[in-house]
Amino acid sequence: MAFIDKAVTRWNEERQRKKGLLEWMKSGKVKFGTWSPGAGSVDTTPADIERYTRKIAELDALIARHPEGK
């Protein structure tokens, strides 16, 4: 059980970190991007918002499957 407790704690911490970044991205306080030699700076924020939303849902599912670790 100790492993599950530690894993759930880690998943919760990761979820909170990703949720905070997601809120910043949605508010426009932070943007993510990449540099492309042909196009210059490319804003990847919309794709990152989708990715972070998906990852948070995955973490929620993991956490929900292990309520004993809460």
PyMOL Python script that loads the backbone (N, CA, C, O; Angstrom):
from pymol import cmd

cmd.read_pdbstr("""\
ATOM      1  N   MET A   1       0.802  -1.200   0.000  1.00  0.00           N
ATOM      2  CA  MET A   1       0.000   0.000   0.000  1.00  0.00           C
ATOM      3  C   MET A   1       0.849   1.271   0.000  1.00  0.00           C
ATOM      4  O   MET A   1       0.417   2.299  -0.521  1.00  0.00           O
ATOM      5  N   ALA A   2       2.012   1.215   0.558  1.00  0.00           N
ATOM      6  CA  ALA A   2       2.852   2.413   0.622  1.00  0.00           C
ATOM      7  C   ALA A   2       3.196   2.913  -0.772  1.00  0.00           C
ATOM      8  O   ALA A   2       3.259   4.120  -1.004  1.00  0.00           O
ATOM      9  N   PHE A   3       3.420   1.985  -1.705  1.00  0.00           N
ATOM     10  CA  PHE A   3       3.727   2.398  -3.071  1.00  0.00           C
ATOM     11  C   PHE A   3       2.561   3.158  -3.678  1.00  0.00           C
ATOM     12  O   PHE A   3       2.753   4.207  -4.293  1.00  0.00           O
ATOM     13  N   ILE A   4       1.347   2.632  -3.508  1.00  0.00           N
ATOM     14  CA  ILE A   4       0.159   3.292  -4.065  1.00  0.00           C
ATOM     15  C   ILE A   4      -0.020   4.670  -3.432  1.00  0.00           C
ATOM     16  O   ILE A   4      -0.346   5.633  -4.126  1.00  0.00           O
ATOM     17  N   ASP A   5       0.188   4.770  -2.132  1.00  0.00           N
ATOM     18  CA  ASP A   5       0.068   6.066  -1.460  1.00  0.00           C
ATOM     19  C   ASP A   5       1.035   7.079  -2.060  1.00  0.00           C
ATOM     20  O   ASP A   5       0.662   8.220  -2.335  1.00  0.00           O
ATOM     21  N   LYS A   6       2.269   6.658  -2.260  1.00  0.00           N
ATOM     22  CA  LYS A   6       3.275   7.555  -2.832  1.00  0.00           C
ATOM     23  C   LYS A   6       2.936   7.902  -4.278  1.00  0.00           C
ATOM     24  O   LYS A   6       3.104   9.045  -4.701  1.00  0.00           O
ATOM     25  N   ALA A   7       2.462   6.923  -5.030  1.00  0.00           N
ATOM     26  CA  ALA A   7       2.107   7.163  -6.430  1.00  0.00           C
ATOM     27  C   ALA A   7       0.950   8.151  -6.535  1.00  0.00           C
ATOM     28  O   ALA A   7       0.998   9.080  -7.341  1.00  0.00           O
ATOM     29  N   VAL A   8      -0.080   7.957  -5.731  1.00  0.00           N
ATOM     30  CA  VAL A   8      -1.237   8.857  -5.766  1.00  0.00           C
ATOM     31  C   VAL A   8      -0.832  10.260  -5.337  1.00  0.00           C
ATOM     32  O   VAL A   8      -1.304  11.244  -5.907  1.00  0.00           O
ATOM     33  N   THR A   9       0.023  10.357  -4.353  1.00  0.00           N
ATOM     34  CA  THR A   9       0.527  11.672  -3.938  1.00  0.00           C
ATOM     35  C   THR A   9       1.260  12.341  -5.087  1.00  0.00           C
ATOM     36  O   THR A   9       1.062  13.528  -5.347  1.00  0.00           O
ATOM     37  N   ARG A  10       2.091  11.597  -5.765  1.00  0.00           N
ATOM     38  CA  ARG A  10       2.839  12.133  -6.912  1.00  0.00           C
ATOM     39  C   ARG A  10       1.900  12.533  -8.043  1.00  0.00           C
ATOM     40  O   ARG A  10       2.085  13.582  -8.660  1.00  0.00           O
ATOM     41  N   TRP A  11       0.898  11.709  -8.320  1.00  0.00           N
ATOM     42  CA  TRP A  11      -0.070  12.030  -9.369  1.00  0.00           C
ATOM     43  C   TRP A  11      -0.837  13.308  -9.026  1.00  0.00           C
ATOM     44  O   TRP A  11      -1.091  14.140  -9.897  1.00  0.00           O
ATOM     45  N   ASN A  12      -1.204  13.458  -7.753  1.00  0.00           N
ATOM     46  CA  ASN A  12      -1.907  14.677  -7.329  1.00  0.00           C
ATOM     47  C   ASN A  12      -1.027  15.906  -7.488  1.00  0.00           C
ATOM     48  O   ASN A  12      -1.494  16.956  -7.931  1.00  0.00           O
ATOM     49  N   GLU A  13       0.244  15.780  -7.128  1.00  0.00           N
ATOM     50  CA  GLU A  13       1.176  16.902  -7.284  1.00  0.00           C
ATOM     51  C   GLU A  13       1.338  17.275  -8.758  1.00  0.00           C
ATOM     52  O   GLU A  13       1.327  18.453  -9.116  1.00  0.00           O
ATOM     53  N   GLU A  14       1.486  16.267  -9.598  1.00  0.00           N
ATOM     54  CA  GLU A  14       1.641  16.498 -11.041  1.00  0.00           C
ATOM     55  C   GLU A  14       0.378  17.131 -11.625  1.00  0.00           C
ATOM     56  O   GLU A  14       0.452  18.016 -12.478  1.00  0.00           O
ATOM     57  N   ARG A  15      -0.773  16.668 -11.157  1.00  0.00           N
ATOM     58  CA  ARG A  15      -2.042  17.230 -11.613  1.00  0.00           C
ATOM     59  C   ARG A  15      -2.144  18.710 -11.249  1.00  0.00           C
ATOM     60  O   ARG A  15      -2.545  19.526 -12.080  1.00  0.00           O
ATOM     61  N   GLN A  16      -1.792  19.055 -10.036  1.00  0.00           N
ATOM     62  CA  GLN A  16      -1.851  20.454  -9.604  1.00  0.00           C
ATOM     63  C   GLN A  16      -0.895  21.319 -10.419  1.00  0.00           C
ATOM     64  O   GLN A  16      -1.242  22.440 -10.790  1.00  0.00           O
ATOM     65  N   ARG A  17       0.292  20.818 -10.698  1.00  0.00           N
ATOM     66  CA  ARG A  17       1.263  21.572 -11.488  1.00  0.00           C
ATOM     67  C   ARG A  17       0.733  21.807 -12.901  1.00  0.00           C
ATOM     68  O   ARG A  17       0.792  22.923 -13.418  1.00  0.00           O
ATOM     69  N   LYS A  18       0.219  20.753 -13.514  1.00  0.00           N
ATOM     70  CA  LYS A  18      -0.308  20.881 -14.872  1.00  0.00           C
ATOM     71  C   LYS A  18      -1.543  21.782 -14.902  1.00  0.00           C
ATOM     72  O   LYS A  18      -1.726  22.553 -15.844  1.00  0.00           O
ATOM     73  N   LYS A  19      -2.378  21.687 -13.888  1.00  0.00           N
ATOM     74  CA  LYS A  19      -3.581  22.523 -13.833  1.00  0.00           C
ATOM     75  C   LYS A  19      -3.206  24.000 -13.717  1.00  0.00           C
ATOM     76  O   LYS A  19      -3.837  24.852 -14.343  1.00  0.00           O
ATOM     77  N   GLY A  20      -2.184  24.303 -12.921  1.00  0.00           N
ATOM     78  CA  GLY A  20      -1.722  25.679 -12.794  1.00  0.00           C
ATOM     79  C   GLY A  20      -1.200  26.226 -14.109  1.00  0.00           C
ATOM     80  O   GLY A  20      -1.530  27.348 -14.494  1.00  0.00           O
ATOM     81  N   LEU A  21      -0.381  25.433 -14.804  1.00  0.00           N
ATOM     82  CA  LEU A  21       0.126  25.853 -16.111  1.00  0.00           C
ATOM     83  C   LEU A  21      -1.003  26.009 -17.123  1.00  0.00           C
ATOM     84  O   LEU A  21      -0.990  26.936 -17.932  1.00  0.00           O
ATOM     85  N   LEU A  22      -1.971  25.113 -17.080  1.00  0.00           N
ATOM     86  CA  LEU A  22      -3.106  25.185 -17.987  1.00  0.00           C
ATOM     87  C   LEU A  22      -3.890  26.482 -17.766  1.00  0.00           C
ATOM     88  O   LEU A  22      -4.287  27.143 -18.725  1.00  0.00           O
ATOM     89  N   GLU A  23      -4.105  26.835 -16.518  1.00  0.00           N
ATOM     90  CA  GLU A  23      -4.811  28.083 -16.215  1.00  0.00           C
ATOM     91  C   GLU A  23      -4.042  29.289 -16.737  1.00  0.00           C
ATOM     92  O   GLU A  23      -4.646  30.222 -17.267  1.00  0.00           O
ATOM     93  N   TRP A  24      -2.724  29.285 -16.596  1.00  0.00           N
ATOM     94  CA  TRP A  24      -1.902  30.378 -17.121  1.00  0.00           C
ATOM     95  C   TRP A  24      -2.015  30.471 -18.635  1.00  0.00           C
ATOM     96  O   TRP A  24      -2.158  31.560 -19.192  1.00  0.00           O
ATOM     97  N   MET A  25      -1.949  29.307 -19.304  1.00  0.00           N
ATOM     98  CA  MET A  25      -2.045  29.310 -20.766  1.00  0.00           C
ATOM     99  C   MET A  25      -3.402  29.831 -21.225  1.00  0.00           C
ATOM    100  O   MET A  25      -3.482  30.631 -22.157  1.00  0.00           O
ATOM    101  N   LYS A  26      -4.466  29.379 -20.570  1.00  0.00           N
ATOM    102  CA  LYS A  26      -5.809  29.813 -20.956  1.00  0.00           C
ATOM    103  C   LYS A  26      -6.013  31.304 -20.720  1.00  0.00           C
ATOM    104  O   LYS A  26      -6.752  31.956 -21.457  1.00  0.00           O
ATOM    105  N   SER A  27      -5.361  31.845 -19.696  1.00  0.00           N
ATOM    106  CA  SER A  27      -5.517  33.268 -19.377  1.00  0.00           C
ATOM    107  C   SER A  27      -4.650  34.161 -20.256  1.00  0.00           C
ATOM    108  O   SER A  27      -4.840  35.377 -20.296  1.00  0.00           O
ATOM    109  N   GLY A  28      -3.698  33.554 -20.959  1.00  0.00           N
ATOM    110  CA  GLY A  28      -2.790  34.324 -21.800  1.00  0.00           C
ATOM    111  C   GLY A  28      -1.562  34.833 -21.066  1.00  0.00           C
ATOM    112  O   GLY A  28      -0.753  35.554 -21.651  1.00  0.00           O
ATOM    113  N   LYS A  29      -1.404  34.472 -19.795  1.00  0.00           N
ATOM    114  CA  LYS A  29      -0.246  34.915 -19.008  1.00  0.00           C
ATOM    115  C   LYS A  29       1.046  34.261 -19.478  1.00  0.00           C
ATOM    116  O   LYS A  29       2.132  34.803 -19.275  1.00  0.00           O
ATOM    117  N   VAL A  30       0.927  33.103 -20.102  1.00  0.00           N
ATOM    118  CA  VAL A  30       2.105  32.402 -20.596  1.00  0.00           C
ATOM    119  C   VAL A  30       1.754  31.759 -21.936  1.00  0.00           C
ATOM    120  O   VAL A  30       0.628  31.312 -22.152  1.00  0.00           O
ATOM    121  N   LYS A  31       2.723  31.724 -22.811  1.00  0.00           N
ATOM    122  CA  LYS A  31       2.549  31.075 -24.113  1.00  0.00           C
ATOM    123  C   LYS A  31       3.741  30.164 -24.351  1.00  0.00           C
ATOM    124  O   LYS A  31       4.861  30.446 -23.926  1.00  0.00           O
ATOM    125  N   PHE A  32       3.474  29.076 -25.034  1.00  0.00           N
ATOM    126  CA  PHE A  32       4.524  28.147 -25.395  1.00  0.00           C
ATOM    127  C   PHE A  32       4.736  28.221 -26.895  1.00  0.00           C
ATOM    128  O   PHE A  32       3.807  28.505 -27.650  1.00  0.00           O
ATOM    129  N   GLY A  33       5.939  27.970 -27.312  1.00  0.00           N
ATOM    130  CA  GLY A  33       6.216  28.015 -28.737  1.00  0.00           C
ATOM    131  C   GLY A  33       7.481  27.271 -29.072  1.00  0.00           C
ATOM    132  O   GLY A  33       8.170  26.717 -28.215  1.00  0.00           O
ATOM    133  N   THR A  34       7.753  27.283 -30.352  1.00  0.00           N
ATOM    134  CA  THR A  34       8.950  26.646 -30.861  1.00  0.00           C
ATOM    135  C   THR A  34       9.493  27.512 -31.990  1.00  0.00           C
ATOM    136  O   THR A  34       8.807  28.412 -32.475  1.00  0.00           O
ATOM    137  N   TRP A  35      10.680  27.249 -32.391  1.00  0.00           N
ATOM    138  CA  TRP A  35      11.311  28.021 -33.466  1.00  0.00           C
ATOM    139  C   TRP A  35      11.458  27.119 -34.677  1.00  0.00           C
ATOM    140  O   TRP A  35      12.008  26.021 -34.592  1.00  0.00           O
ATOM    141  N   SER A  36      10.968  27.591 -35.782  1.00  0.00           N
ATOM    142  CA  SER A  36      11.076  26.860 -37.042  1.00  0.00           C
ATOM    143  C   SER A  36      11.913  27.692 -38.004  1.00  0.00           C
ATOM    144  O   SER A  36      11.607  28.867 -38.209  1.00  0.00           O
ATOM    145  N   PRO A  37      12.959  27.124 -38.600  1.00  0.00           N
ATOM    146  CA  PRO A  37      13.823  27.900 -39.497  1.00  0.00           C
ATOM    147  C   PRO A  37      13.058  28.599 -40.625  1.00  0.00           C
ATOM    148  O   PRO A  37      13.408  29.718 -41.001  1.00  0.00           O
ATOM    149  N   GLY A  38      12.041  27.970 -41.157  1.00  0.00           N
ATOM    150  CA  GLY A  38      11.300  28.578 -42.251  1.00  0.00           C
ATOM    151  C   GLY A  38      10.212  29.530 -41.805  1.00  0.00           C
ATOM    152  O   GLY A  38       9.925  30.512 -42.490  1.00  0.00           O
ATOM    153  N   ALA A  39       9.604  29.253 -40.668  1.00  0.00           N
ATOM    154  CA  ALA A  39       8.456  30.037 -40.224  1.00  0.00           C
ATOM    155  C   ALA A  39       8.763  30.987 -39.070  1.00  0.00           C
ATOM    156  O   ALA A  39       7.945  31.846 -38.743  1.00  0.00           O
ATOM    157  N   GLY A  40       9.907  30.843 -38.467  1.00  0.00           N
ATOM    158  CA  GLY A  40      10.228  31.679 -37.306  1.00  0.00           C
ATOM    159  C   GLY A  40       9.560  31.123 -36.055  1.00  0.00           C
ATOM    160  O   GLY A  40       9.474  29.908 -35.874  1.00  0.00           O
ATOM    161  N   SER A  41       9.097  32.004 -35.212  1.00  0.00           N
ATOM    162  CA  SER A  41       8.463  31.610 -33.961  1.00  0.00           C
ATOM    163  C   SER A  41       7.061  31.063 -34.239  1.00  0.00           C
ATOM    164  O   SER A  41       6.263  31.692 -34.934  1.00  0.00           O
ATOM    165  N   VAL A  42       6.779  29.890 -33.688  1.00  0.00           N
ATOM    166  CA  VAL A  42       5.486  29.245 -33.888  1.00  0.00           C
ATOM    167  C   VAL A  42       4.847  29.049 -32.520  1.00  0.00           C
ATOM    168  O   VAL A  42       5.418  28.390 -31.651  1.00  0.00           O
ATOM    169  N   ASP A  43       3.663  29.621 -32.334  1.00  0.00           N
ATOM    170  CA  ASP A  43       2.932  29.490 -31.073  1.00  0.00           C
ATOM    171  C   ASP A  43       2.305  28.103 -31.002  1.00  0.00           C
ATOM    172  O   ASP A  43       1.483  27.743 -31.844  1.00  0.00           O
ATOM    173  N   THR A  44       2.696  27.328 -29.997  1.00  0.00           N
ATOM    174  CA  THR A  44       2.141  25.985 -29.824  1.00  0.00           C
ATOM    175  C   THR A  44       1.163  25.930 -28.658  1.00  0.00           C
ATOM    176  O   THR A  44       0.773  24.845 -28.229  1.00  0.00           O
ATOM    177  N   THR A  45       0.761  27.093 -28.141  1.00  0.00           N
ATOM    178  CA  THR A  45      -0.109  27.126 -26.969  1.00  0.00           C
ATOM    179  C   THR A  45      -1.414  26.353 -27.164  1.00  0.00           C
ATOM    180  O   THR A  45      -1.779  25.579 -26.280  1.00  0.00           O
ATOM    181  N   PRO A  46      -2.143  26.523 -28.285  1.00  0.00           N
ATOM    182  CA  PRO A  46      -3.395  25.757 -28.428  1.00  0.00           C
ATOM    183  C   PRO A  46      -3.186  24.243 -28.348  1.00  0.00           C
ATOM    184  O   PRO A  46      -3.975  23.544 -27.712  1.00  0.00           O
ATOM    185  N   ALA A  47      -2.153  23.743 -28.975  1.00  0.00           N
ATOM    186  CA  ALA A  47      -1.865  22.310 -28.907  1.00  0.00           C
ATOM    187  C   ALA A  47      -1.462  21.905 -27.494  1.00  0.00           C
ATOM    188  O   ALA A  47      -1.815  20.823 -27.026  1.00  0.00           O
ATOM    189  N   ASP A  48      -0.721  22.780 -26.816  1.00  0.00           N
ATOM    190  CA  ASP A  48      -0.305  22.488 -25.445  1.00  0.00           C
ATOM    191  C   ASP A  48      -1.507  22.484 -24.498  1.00  0.00           C
ATOM    192  O   ASP A  48      -1.560  21.680 -23.567  1.00  0.00           O
ATOM    193  N   ILE A  49      -2.467  23.375 -24.731  1.00  0.00           N
ATOM    194  CA  ILE A  49      -3.684  23.388 -23.913  1.00  0.00           C
ATOM    195  C   ILE A  49      -4.414  22.061 -24.064  1.00  0.00           C
ATOM    196  O   ILE A  49      -4.857  21.485 -23.070  1.00  0.00           O
ATOM    197  N   GLU A  50      -4.545  21.574 -25.279  1.00  0.00           N
ATOM    198  CA  GLU A  50      -5.194  20.277 -25.513  1.00  0.00           C
ATOM    199  C   GLU A  50      -4.430  19.152 -24.830  1.00  0.00           C
ATOM    200  O   GLU A  50      -5.027  18.280 -24.198  1.00  0.00           O
ATOM    201  N   ARG A  51      -3.116  19.175 -24.961  1.00  0.00           N
ATOM    202  CA  ARG A  51      -2.278  18.125 -24.375  1.00  0.00           C
ATOM    203  C   ARG A  51      -2.374  18.137 -22.847  1.00  0.00           C
ATOM    204  O   ARG A  51      -2.516  17.083 -22.228  1.00  0.00           O
ATOM    205  N   TYR A  52      -2.299  19.317 -22.243  1.00  0.00           N
ATOM    206  CA  TYR A  52      -2.382  19.405 -20.779  1.00  0.00           C
ATOM    207  C   TYR A  52      -3.758  18.982 -20.283  1.00  0.00           C
ATOM    208  O   TYR A  52      -3.863  18.328 -19.245  1.00  0.00           O
ATOM    209  N   THR A  53      -4.818  19.348 -21.010  1.00  0.00           N
ATOM    210  CA  THR A  53      -6.167  18.940 -20.635  1.00  0.00           C
ATOM    211  C   THR A  53      -6.282  17.421 -20.661  1.00  0.00           C
ATOM    212  O   THR A  53      -6.867  16.822 -19.759  1.00  0.00           O
ATOM    213  N   ARG A  54      -5.723  16.802 -21.694  1.00  0.00           N
ATOM    214  CA  ARG A  54      -5.742  15.341 -21.825  1.00  0.00           C
ATOM    215  C   ARG A  54      -4.942  14.680 -20.697  1.00  0.00           C
ATOM    216  O   ARG A  54      -5.384  13.686 -20.120  1.00  0.00           O
ATOM    217  N   LYS A  55      -3.774  15.230 -20.388  1.00  0.00           N
ATOM    218  CA  LYS A  55      -2.936  14.648 -19.327  1.00  0.00           C
ATOM    219  C   LYS A  55      -3.612  14.756 -17.964  1.00  0.00           C
ATOM    220  O   LYS A  55      -3.534  13.830 -17.157  1.00  0.00           O
ATOM    221  N   ILE A  56      -4.278  15.890 -17.702  1.00  0.00           N
ATOM    222  CA  ILE A  56      -4.991  16.053 -16.429  1.00  0.00           C
ATOM    223  C   ILE A  56      -6.105  15.015 -16.324  1.00  0.00           C
ATOM    224  O   ILE A  56      -6.313  14.437 -15.258  1.00  0.00           O
ATOM    225  N   ALA A  57      -6.826  14.775 -17.425  1.00  0.00           N
ATOM    226  CA  ALA A  57      -7.882  13.758 -17.424  1.00  0.00           C
ATOM    227  C   ALA A  57      -7.299  12.371 -17.149  1.00  0.00           C
ATOM    228  O   ALA A  57      -7.901  11.580 -16.424  1.00  0.00           O
ATOM    229  N   GLU A  58      -6.140  12.075 -17.719  1.00  0.00           N
ATOM    230  CA  GLU A  58      -5.484  10.787 -17.468  1.00  0.00           C
ATOM    231  C   GLU A  58      -5.107  10.654 -15.994  1.00  0.00           C
ATOM    232  O   GLU A  58      -5.299   9.597 -15.392  1.00  0.00           O
ATOM    233  N   LEU A  59      -4.571  11.725 -15.418  1.00  0.00           N
ATOM    234  CA  LEU A  59      -4.206  11.687 -13.995  1.00  0.00           C
ATOM    235  C   LEU A  59      -5.445  11.534 -13.129  1.00  0.00           C
ATOM    236  O   LEU A  59      -5.427  10.797 -12.143  1.00  0.00           O
ATOM    237  N   ASP A  60      -6.529  12.232 -13.492  1.00  0.00           N
ATOM    238  CA  ASP A  60      -7.787  12.089 -12.744  1.00  0.00           C
ATOM    239  C   ASP A  60      -8.260  10.637 -12.749  1.00  0.00           C
ATOM    240  O   ASP A  60      -8.716  10.122 -11.728  1.00  0.00           O
ATOM    241  N   ALA A  61      -8.149   9.981 -13.910  1.00  0.00           N
ATOM    242  CA  ALA A  61      -8.569   8.584 -14.013  1.00  0.00           C
ATOM    243  C   ALA A  61      -7.699   7.676 -13.138  1.00  0.00           C
ATOM    244  O   ALA A  61      -8.213   6.776 -12.474  1.00  0.00           O
ATOM    245  N   LEU A  62      -6.397   7.909 -13.137  1.00  0.00           N
ATOM    246  CA  LEU A  62      -5.501   7.121 -12.286  1.00  0.00           C
ATOM    247  C   LEU A  62      -5.832   7.308 -10.810  1.00  0.00           C
ATOM    248  O   LEU A  62      -5.906   6.344 -10.048  1.00  0.00           O
ATOM    249  N   ILE A  63      -6.025   8.539 -10.430  1.00  0.00           N
ATOM    250  CA  ILE A  63      -6.320   8.857  -9.029  1.00  0.00           C
ATOM    251  C   ILE A  63      -7.649   8.234  -8.614  1.00  0.00           C
ATOM    252  O   ILE A  63      -7.771   7.712  -7.506  1.00  0.00           O
ATOM    253  N   ALA A  64      -8.650   8.288  -9.503  1.00  0.00           N
ATOM    254  CA  ALA A  64      -9.971   7.735  -9.193  1.00  0.00           C
ATOM    255  C   ALA A  64      -9.927   6.220  -9.017  1.00  0.00           C
ATOM    256  O   ALA A  64     -10.711   5.665  -8.247  1.00  0.00           O
ATOM    257  N   ARG A  65      -9.019   5.546  -9.723  1.00  0.00           N
ATOM    258  CA  ARG A  65      -8.911   4.093  -9.610  1.00  0.00           C
ATOM    259  C   ARG A  65      -8.249   3.652  -8.313  1.00  0.00           C
ATOM    260  O   ARG A  65      -8.308   2.476  -7.954  1.00  0.00           O
ATOM    261  N   HIS A  66      -7.626   4.578  -7.614  1.00  0.00           N
ATOM    262  CA  HIS A  66      -6.902   4.232  -6.384  1.00  0.00           C
ATOM    263  C   HIS A  66      -7.301   5.137  -5.231  1.00  0.00           C
ATOM    264  O   HIS A  66      -6.472   5.882  -4.708  1.00  0.00           O
ATOM    265  N   PRO A  67      -8.581   5.077  -4.828  1.00  0.00           N
ATOM    266  CA  PRO A  67      -9.038   5.957  -3.743  1.00  0.00           C
ATOM    267  C   PRO A  67      -8.351   5.666  -2.412  1.00  0.00           C
ATOM    268  O   PRO A  67      -8.322   6.521  -1.528  1.00  0.00           O
ATOM    269  N   GLU A  68      -7.796   4.458  -2.266  1.00  0.00           N
ATOM    270  CA  GLU A  68      -7.107   4.119  -1.023  1.00  0.00           C
ATOM    271  C   GLU A  68      -5.837   4.923  -0.830  1.00  0.00           C
ATOM    272  O   GLU A  68      -5.310   4.994   0.280  1.00  0.00           O
ATOM    273  N   GLY A  69      -5.344   5.525  -1.886  1.00  0.00           N
ATOM    274  CA  GLY A  69      -4.118   6.311  -1.799  1.00  0.00           C
ATOM    275  C   GLY A  69      -4.349   7.757  -1.452  1.00  0.00           C
ATOM    276  O   GLY A  69      -3.390   8.514  -1.299  1.00  0.00           O
ATOM    277  N   LYS A  70      -5.604   8.165  -1.323  1.00  0.00           N
ATOM    278  CA  LYS A  70      -5.904   9.577  -1.019  1.00  0.00           C
ATOM    279  C   LYS A  70      -5.670   9.903   0.425  1.00  0.00           C
ATOM    280  O   LYS A  70      -5.875  11.043   0.841  1.00  0.00           O
TER     281      LYS A  70
END
""", "prot")
cmd.dss("prot")
cmd.show_as("cartoon", "prot")
cmd.util.cbc("prot")
cmd.orient("prot")
